[in-house]
Amino acid sequence: MHSASPRPLAGIRVVEIAGGIAGAYCGRLLADVGASVTTLLGAAQAGRTSAETDIDRLYDAYLAAGK
């Protein structure tokens, strides 16, 4: 068996301060390749307690994975 190779961005720390879908998606991609991503939310985003629909909740969970 081959040993698993390290992820390309293992050991790199990223602070995600972008708002919107594009920034969240980029943070997700960086987390997928090994970066440690910390997300800083603005006041409008931090105050949001629940998504509008089930699709919104699924989308939020997808973008937040690995962060």
TAKA-V170078 format. One line per field, one symbol per residue. ss: DSSP state (2 for helix, 1 for strand, 0 for the rest). burial: I if it has 16 or more other C-alpha atoms within 10 Angstrom, else O. Layout:
ss->???
burial->???
This chain:
ss->0000000000001111000022222222222200011110002222000000022222222222000
burial->OOOOOOOOOOOOOIOIOOOOOOOIOOIIIIIIOIIIIIIOOOOOOOOOOOOOOOOOOOOOOOIIOII
